[in-house]
Amino acid sequence: MKYIVTGVDGKLGGRVAEIMIGNVYPGELIFTCPFPERIPVVISSRWARLGIELRPANYEDPEQMRQSFTGGSRLFMVSGVLIGEKRIRQHKNVISAAVEAGIEHLTYTSFLGATDPAYAHVYVTPDHTATELYLRDCGLDFNVMRNNLYLENYLTTSVMLALLSGNKWYTTAGEGKATYIAKDDSALVGAALLLGAGEKNRAYNITGIESVSQRDLCQLVSDVSGINIEYCPVEKDAFFDYLDSINIPRDTEQDFSKSPVPWCGNDMVTNEASIAEGLMDVRSDDVFSLTGKQPFTPRELLHKYSYIWEKRITHWKDIL
């Protein structure tokens, strides 16, 4: 059996890769990313010593992916970073390449509500809807993990932006609550599904177990850090104006060279607004049923990211 993990240069794929190393013989692993040469040498060298193959897999290059996926049996597919038609095309490229390479099972990282019309107006949702539909028709066995918003982002970049903005935490989330999921827990689920823990052709809601508001998170950070951060709920137009003012582009086609975060304004505004609408306050026991572990709560993770305020981090590339 050969297991393939895509996107091992990223936060989620990298976590899944390391979990897989601890669960199977390393010679059964194939790791891929668009540019393997950009993986830090200390990491790629360790993988090579273990006997893990590192192959290129650029979502824009179907033939390259077909070659890199050949010999694999089960594949973990991280969703792409672009938003819109380009990402849908890329995702279809990955799935088609997997079919042509003889992959038997694919696990895809989707988004909460991907097939629910109530979520269709959230900026990133249509990409995942289209991908799930294509996956269901491709002939592969699959599992889908519909992740809620990542908890780490609100303990790192949200805190960072507040510190950059006069200790003011701006958001369109209002008083809404969400069951944020930690990437560590999402990665555990991804590895479990890659190893065969899921029911055939089933989608899972990957959520936390604690419903919290961003006001709660803001207060938690303030209490622990000793920094008085003011929670500032705003309307969509005001949030766009704020994001514009700190050089966050409206969409993924624009220039991110001056942006402190890797996400676009349309993504941030609609994700936050979906919290206010109650769309992200979904409870599921799928994490525990697949991994045997309860998801992290915000308080359990907060100290891991205390360096954000201690070191006054100002850019997402400095976030560990």
C-alpha positions in Angstrom: 0.0 0.0 0.0 1.3 3.4 -1.0 -0.1 6.6 0.7 0.2 10.0 -1.0 0.0 13.3 0.8 -0.3 16.5 -1.3 0.6 20.0 -0.1 3.3 18.8 2.3 4.8 22.3 2.1 1.7 23.7 3.8 0.4 23.9 7.4 -2.2 21.2 7.0 -0.5 18.8 4.5 2.7 19.1 6.5 0.9 18.0 9.7 -0.7 15.1 7.9 2.7 14.0 6.5 4.3 13.9 10.0 1.4 12.0 11.4 1.6 9.4 8.6 5.3 8.9 9.4 4.3 7.8 12.8 1.7 5.4 11.6 3.1 3.5 8.6 6.4 2.2 7.3 8.0 5.3 5.7 8.7 3.4 2.5 4.9 3.3 1.9 4.7 7.2 1.8 4.9 9.5 -1.2 4.8 13.3 -0.3 4.1 15.9 -3.0 4.0 19.6 -3.3 4.3 22.1 -6.3 8.0 22.9 -5.7 9.8 20.2 -3.7 13.0 22.2 -3.9 11.4 24.8 -1.6 11.0 22.4 1.2 13.6 23.2 3.9 16.6 20.9 3.5 16.5 19.8 7.1 13.0 18.4 6.5 13.5 16.9 3.0 16.7 15.3 4.0 15.1 13.6 7.0 12.3 12.3 4.8 14.9 11.0 2.3 16.7 9.2 5.1 13.5 7.5 6.1 12.9 6.3 2.5 10.0 8.7 1.8 9.6 9.8 -1.8 9.2 13.5 -2.4 7.6 14.2 -5.8 6.4 17.4 -7.6 2.7 17.9 -8.0 1.6 21.2 -9.3 -2.2 21.5 -9.5 -1.7 23.3 -12.8 0.1 20.4 -14.4 -2.1 17.3 -14.9 0.6 15.2 -16.5 3.1 15.9 -13.8 0.5 14.9 -11.2 -0.4 11.7 -13.1 3.2 10.7 -13.1 3.7 11.6 -9.4 0.6 9.8 -8.3 1.4 6.6 -10.2 2.1 3.8 -7.8 -0.1 5.2 -5.1 -3.2 3.6 -3.7 -4.7 6.2 -1.4 -4.3 10.0 -1.7 -4.9 12.9 0.7 -5.8 16.1 -1.4 -5.4 19.5 0.2 -7.6 22.1 -1.4 -5.8 24.8 -3.4 -5.1 28.4 -2.2 -6.8 30.2 -5.1 -10.5 31.0 -5.0 -12.9 30.8 -7.9 -12.8 29.1 -11.3 -9.0 28.6 -11.2 -9.3 26.6 -8.0 -12.2 24.5 -9.4 -10.1 23.7 -12.5 -7.1 22.8 -10.4 -9.1 20.5 -8.2 -10.5 18.8 -11.2 -7.0 18.4 -12.5 -6.0 16.6 -9.3 -8.9 14.3 -9.2 -8.6 13.4 -12.9 -4.9 12.8 -12.5 -5.6 10.5 -9.5 -8.1 8.5 -11.6 -5.6 8.2 -14.5 -2.8 7.2 -12.1 -4.9 4.3 -10.7 -5.5 5.8 -7.2 -8.2 3.8 -5.4 -9.3 6.3 -2.7 -9.1 10.1 -2.3 -9.6 12.1 0.8 -10.5 15.8 0.1 -10.4 18.8 2.4 -13.6 20.7 1.8 -15.5 23.3 3.8 -18.4 23.2 6.2 -21.8 23.5 4.3 -20.3 22.7 0.9 -23.5 21.0 -0.3 -25.9 23.1 1.7 -27.6 26.0 -0.3 -27.6 28.1 2.9 -23.8 28.4 2.6 -23.7 29.2 -1.1 -23.1 33.0 -0.6 -19.9 32.4 1.5 -17.1 33.3 -0.9 -15.2 30.0 -0.7 -18.1 27.6 -0.7 -18.9 27.3 -4.5 -15.3 26.0 -5.1 -15.8 23.2 -2.7 -19.4 22.5 -3.9 -18.1 22.0 -7.5 -15.2 19.9 -6.3 -17.4 17.6 -4.3 -19.8 17.1 -7.2 -16.9 16.3 -9.5 -15.4 13.9 -7.0 -18.7 12.0 -6.6 -18.9 11.4 -10.3 -15.2 10.5 -11.0 -15.4 6.8 -10.1 -13.0 6.9 -7.2 -13.9 5.8 -3.7 -13.6 8.9 -1.5 -14.1 10.7 1.8 -14.7 14.4 2.3 -13.7 16.3 5.4 -15.7 19.5 5.7 -13.6 21.6 7.9 -15.0 24.4 10.0 -12.9 27.6 10.3 -9.4 27.0 11.7 -9.0 27.9 15.3 -5.3 28.7 14.9 -6.1 31.5 12.5 -8.0 33.3 15.2 -5.3 32.8 17.8 -2.6 34.0 15.4 -3.5 36.2 12.5 -6.5 37.8 14.2 -4.4 38.6 17.2 -1.6 39.9 15.0 -4.0 42.2 13.1 -5.5 43.5 16.3 -2.0 44.4 17.6 -1.2 46.1 14.3 -4.4 48.1 14.6 -4.1 49.8 17.9 -5.3 46.7 19.9 -8.6 46.7 18.1 -10.1 43.4 16.9 -12.2 44.1 13.9 -14.6 41.6 12.4 -18.0 41.0 10.9 -18.6 38.0 13.2 -20.7 40.1 15.6 -21.8 38.0 18.6 -22.1 34.8 16.5 -20.4 31.6 17.7 -18.5 28.9 15.9 -17.1 25.5 16.7 -13.6 26.3 15.4 -11.4 23.3 14.6 -7.7 23.2 15.2 -5.5 22.3 12.3 -3.8 19.7 14.5 -7.2 18.0 14.9 -8.0 18.3 11.2 -4.7 16.7 10.3 -5.4 13.8 12.6 -8.7 13.3 10.8 -7.0 13.6 7.4 -4.5 10.9 8.4 -7.2 8.7 9.8 -9.2 8.9 6.6 -6.1 8.3 4.5 -5.5 5.2 6.5 -9.0 3.9 5.9 -11.0 4.9 9.0 -13.9 6.4 7.1 -17.1 4.9 5.7 -17.0 4.6 2.0 -18.0 7.7 0.1 -19.0 9.6 3.2 -18.5 13.3 4.1 -17.7 14.3 7.7 -18.2 17.6 9.5 -14.9 18.4 11.2 -15.7 20.8 14.0 -14.7 21.6 17.5 -16.8 20.8 20.5 -16.9 24.3 22.1 -19.1 27.1 20.7 -17.3 30.3 21.2 -17.7 33.9 19.8 -14.8 36.0 18.6 -15.6 38.3 21.5 -14.9 35.3 23.7 -11.6 34.7 21.9 -10.6 38.4 22.1 -11.3 38.4 25.9 -9.4 35.2 26.3 -6.3 36.6 24.6 -6.6 39.8 26.6 -6.8 38.0 29.9 -3.8 35.7 29.1 -1.6 38.3 27.4 -2.3 41.2 29.7 -3.0 43.4 26.7 -6.3 45.1 26.6 -7.7 44.3 23.1 -10.9 45.9 22.2 -13.5 43.8 20.4 -14.9 45.8 17.4 -17.8 44.3 15.5 -18.4 46.1 12.3 -20.6 45.9 9.2 -19.3 44.4 5.9 -18.4 47.7 4.2 -16.5 48.9 7.2 -14.6 45.7 7.4 -13.7 45.9 3.8 -12.4 49.5 4.4 -10.3 48.3 7.3 -8.8 45.4 5.3 -8.1 47.7 2.4 -6.3 50.1 4.7 -3.8 47.4 5.8 -3.2 46.2 2.2 -5.2 43.0 2.2 -6.4 42.5 -1.4 -10.1 42.0 -2.2 -9.5 38.7 -4.2 -6.7 36.2 -4.8 -5.8 37.7 -8.2 -4.4 40.9 -6.7 -1.0 41.8 -5.3 -0.3 40.3 -1.9 3.2 41.7 -1.5 2.2 44.2 1.2 -0.5 42.0 2.8 0.2 40.8 6.4 -2.0 37.7 5.8 -2.4 35.3 2.9 -6.2 35.6 2.5 -8.2 38.0 0.5 -10.8 40.4 1.8 -13.8 38.7 0.1 -12.8 35.5 1.9 -12.4 37.2 5.3 -15.5 39.3 5.2 -17.9 36.5 4.2 -16.3 33.9 6.5 -16.7 36.2 9.4 -20.2 37.2 8.4 -21.2 33.6 8.2 -20.3 33.3 11.9 -22.7 36.1 12.7 -25.4 34.2 10.7 -24.9 31.1 12.9 -23.6 29.0 10.0 -20.4 28.0 11.7 -22.0 26.9 15.0 -22.3 23.3 13.9 -21.7 20.5 16.4 -20.3 17.1 15.3 -18.6 14.2 17.0 -16.9 13.1 13.8 -13.4 14.1 15.0 -13.7 11.8 18.0 -15.3 9.0 16.1 -12.5 9.0 13.5 -9.5 9.7 15.8 -10.6 8.7 19.4 -9.6 12.2 20.5 -11.7 15.2 21.5 -10.8 18.4 19.6 -8.7 21.1 21.2 -10.5 24.0 22.9 -9.3 27.6 22.4 -7.9 27.7 26.0 -5.9 24.5 25.4 -4.2 26.0 22.4 -3.7 29.6 23.4 -0.4 29.3 25.1 1.1 27.6 22.1 0.7 30.9 20.2 1.7 33.3 23.0 4.7 34.2 20.9 2.4 36.2 18.6 2.1 39.0 21.2 5.3 38.3 23.0 7.4 38.8 19.8 4.9 41.2 18.2 4.6 39.2 15.1 3.6 41.4 12.1 3.5 39.0 9.1 1.9 35.6 8.5 5.2 34.1 7.2 6.6 34.5 10.7 3.8 32.4 12.2 4.9 28.9 13.1 
